[in-house]
Amino acid sequence: MVHTGPYMAPLCSDGGTRLWYCRFRWHENTRAEDVRRRVLEQHDLGNNKADKIRGWYNLVVGGSGFLLVESDSPHEVTDLLQPYMDLVSWDVHAVYELPYDRMIEEIRKQLQVSA
């Protein structure tokens, strides 16, 4: 099961859809071939929802990484990830972007108010 907590994810900084950080780690007996086959199988069935995946990142050593998924619905995120749960474990968190320059300006304003 994908745990998203009791709250909805915050909206993206641009007011768009919610963004989910979906970290994965292969189970101990998972083989690369198993993952490759499942990805292609789900793709061919149209279940991977490529238009919802903002990014797919693997860690250098392999066997783990994360997806960034855009969706307003935690149920949609669960539907995307569930077909892989026998191969990988998932740790899912709602995230939002903090544009660096905008954050620096906001921090300066907050420090001026508190001074």
N, C-alpha and C positions, 0 to 999 in steps of 0.2 A: 504494500500500500504506500502511496506517496503521501507523506505528512506535510501539510502546508500550514498547520497551526489554525487557530480559531479565527484569524483575520484574513481579509482579502489582501492581496498584494497591492502596494501603492501603485498609482499610475506612473507611467514613465514621465521623465521630466518634461517631455514635450506634450503631455496630456494625452498621449496615445494609449495603446494597450499595455497591460501589465507585463512585466518581465520576470522570468523565473530562472534561477540558477539551479541546474540539475546535475549534481555531481554523481558520477558513476564509478564503480569499482567492480571489476570482474570477480565472480565467485571463484573459489580456489580451483575447481576442476574445469573452469571455462577455457576453451581453446579459441585461438584467433579464428580458426575456420568456422567455429560455431557462430561467432559474432558476425563474421562476414556473410554467412548464409542467411542469418536472421535479418540483417539489415536489408539485403536484397529482397528477401521474401516479403518483408513489410513494405518496402518501396514498391514492389510490383503489385501489391494489394492496394496501394494508395494510402496506407496507414501512417506513413512517416510524416505527413503534413510538412513537407519541406518549406512551404511558405511561412510556417510558424517558427522554424528554427533559424534564429538570427546568427548563431555560430555554433560550431562543433569543434571542440579542442581536445586533443589527446595529450597526456603527459609524456615526456620524452621516453621514459622507461617502458611505457605500454601498460595495458591492463587497467588504466584509469584515465579519467578526464572529466569533461563537463560539457553540457549543452546550455545555450542561452535560448529560451523559448519564449515567444511572445504570445500571450493569450489572456483574455479577460476571465477565463473559466478554469479553476483548478481541476474540474472534472475533465476538461479537454487535455490538460497536461497529463493527468492520470491515464487517460485513454492512449496517449502517445507513448508513455513509458511502460505501461503494463506488459505488453508483449515481450519485453526484454527481462522481466524480473526473475526468470529462471536462470538467466546468464549473468546478470549484474545486480548489484544493490544500488539503490538510489538514495540520495540525500538532497531534498528539494527545498529551496528557500526563495521567497519573494525578494527581489532586489530592484534598485532604481539607480539610474545614472546620475552622477554628480559631475557636471562639466567643470573642469579644473578652474578656469578663469572666473566663472560665475561663483564658485565656492570661495575663492580667494577674496572676491569683492564682498561676499556675505560675511565672511569671517572678520574682515576689516570693519564692516558696519557693526557687527555684534560687539567687537572689542571697544569701539568708540562709544557705544551706548552704555557699556558697563564701566567705563572709565570715569 
